[in-house]
Amino acid sequence: MTIDIGQMSTDELVALNHRIVERLKYLESVHTHKAMMAFNLGARVSFESPRDGRELGTLVKFNRKTVTVMTDSGSRWNISPHLLTLVKDVGPTQMFEYAGQKSLE
């Protein structure tokens, strides 16, 4: 589909611009919603903090465009779900001793 904007009036161009902006906002909200659905409340997540490096925390709230994460250090972050990584909790590693040698399993 081609639109000849050279023949459009100012009012028509403004109306077209509004429709384009609304469509882009809608597509972004769908993308954000899909990213949010990859997580559940209480999920353990991580993200890269500009000042502290890798942060670990718990997802505590879904907002309209972001999610709220409470970090292990007690900070609260509102962050885009695109920037989160799901953390899989791994149980403690058991230590076994075989003939005087220690090995992890």
N, C-alpha and C positions, 0 to 999 in steps of 0.2 A: 504494500500500500504506500503510495507516495502522496505527499501533501505539498502543493505549491505555495510556500509561505510568501513568495514574492508578490502574490496577488491579494494577500489578506490585509485587512485593515488593522489598525492598532487594537481596536476592541476585540476583533477575532483572534489576534495573536495573544492578547492577554487571557482570553477565555481558553485558548488552546494550552497556554502555559499552566493555567490553574488545573486543567484536566491532567496534564503530564505530571505535575507535582503530586497531585492526589493519587495517581496510579503508582508512582514511585514509593510514596509513603505506605500504600497498601501492600505492595510487594515486599517492602522491608519488614512490615509488621508480620506478614506470613512467614518470612524467613526467620525472624526472631522467635515467633511462636513455635516453629518446628524445632529450633535449637533448644528452647526451654523444655520441650516435651521429652528431651533426652535425659532429663534429670527429675528426681523426686525430692520432695521436702525431706530434709534430714540426710541427704546424700553428702558423702565426703567428696570434696572437690579441691582442686588446686588451680592457681593462676599465678602469673608473673607480676609482681608488684614493682613499680618503677623505683621505689626506694629501698625495699627489703628483699628483693629477689623472689624466689619461689615461696608462695604462701599456701598453707593448708587450712581448710576450714570446713564448715558445715553450711549447706544451703538452708536458709531459714524462711525465705519469703520470695514469692513470685511477684514482681512489679509489672507495669505495663510494658516497658522496654528493657528492663534489667532484672536481675535477681539480687537478693540480699544474702551475703555470705558473712557469717561470723567466724573469724579466723581463730586458730588455736591460741594466738597471743591476745585475744580479746577485742580486736578491732572489728568494726563493722564496715563492709564494703558493699556498695551498689555497683554491680559490674555487668557488662553485657554477657549473655550466656555463650556467645561465640568464643569468649576468651577463657572459658572454664574447661578443665579436664577432669573427668570422673576418676576418683581415686579408689582403687580396689584395696580394701583392707586385707592384709595378709596376716594370718595367725602367727603366733610366735614360732620360731624355728626350734626344733628339738635337737638337742646335742646328744650324740651317741659316741661311745668310746669302744673302739675295736682294737684289741691287742695292743693297748697303750697308745693308739693313735686316735685323735679326735677328728670327727668328721661331721658335717652338717647334712641333715636330710629333712 
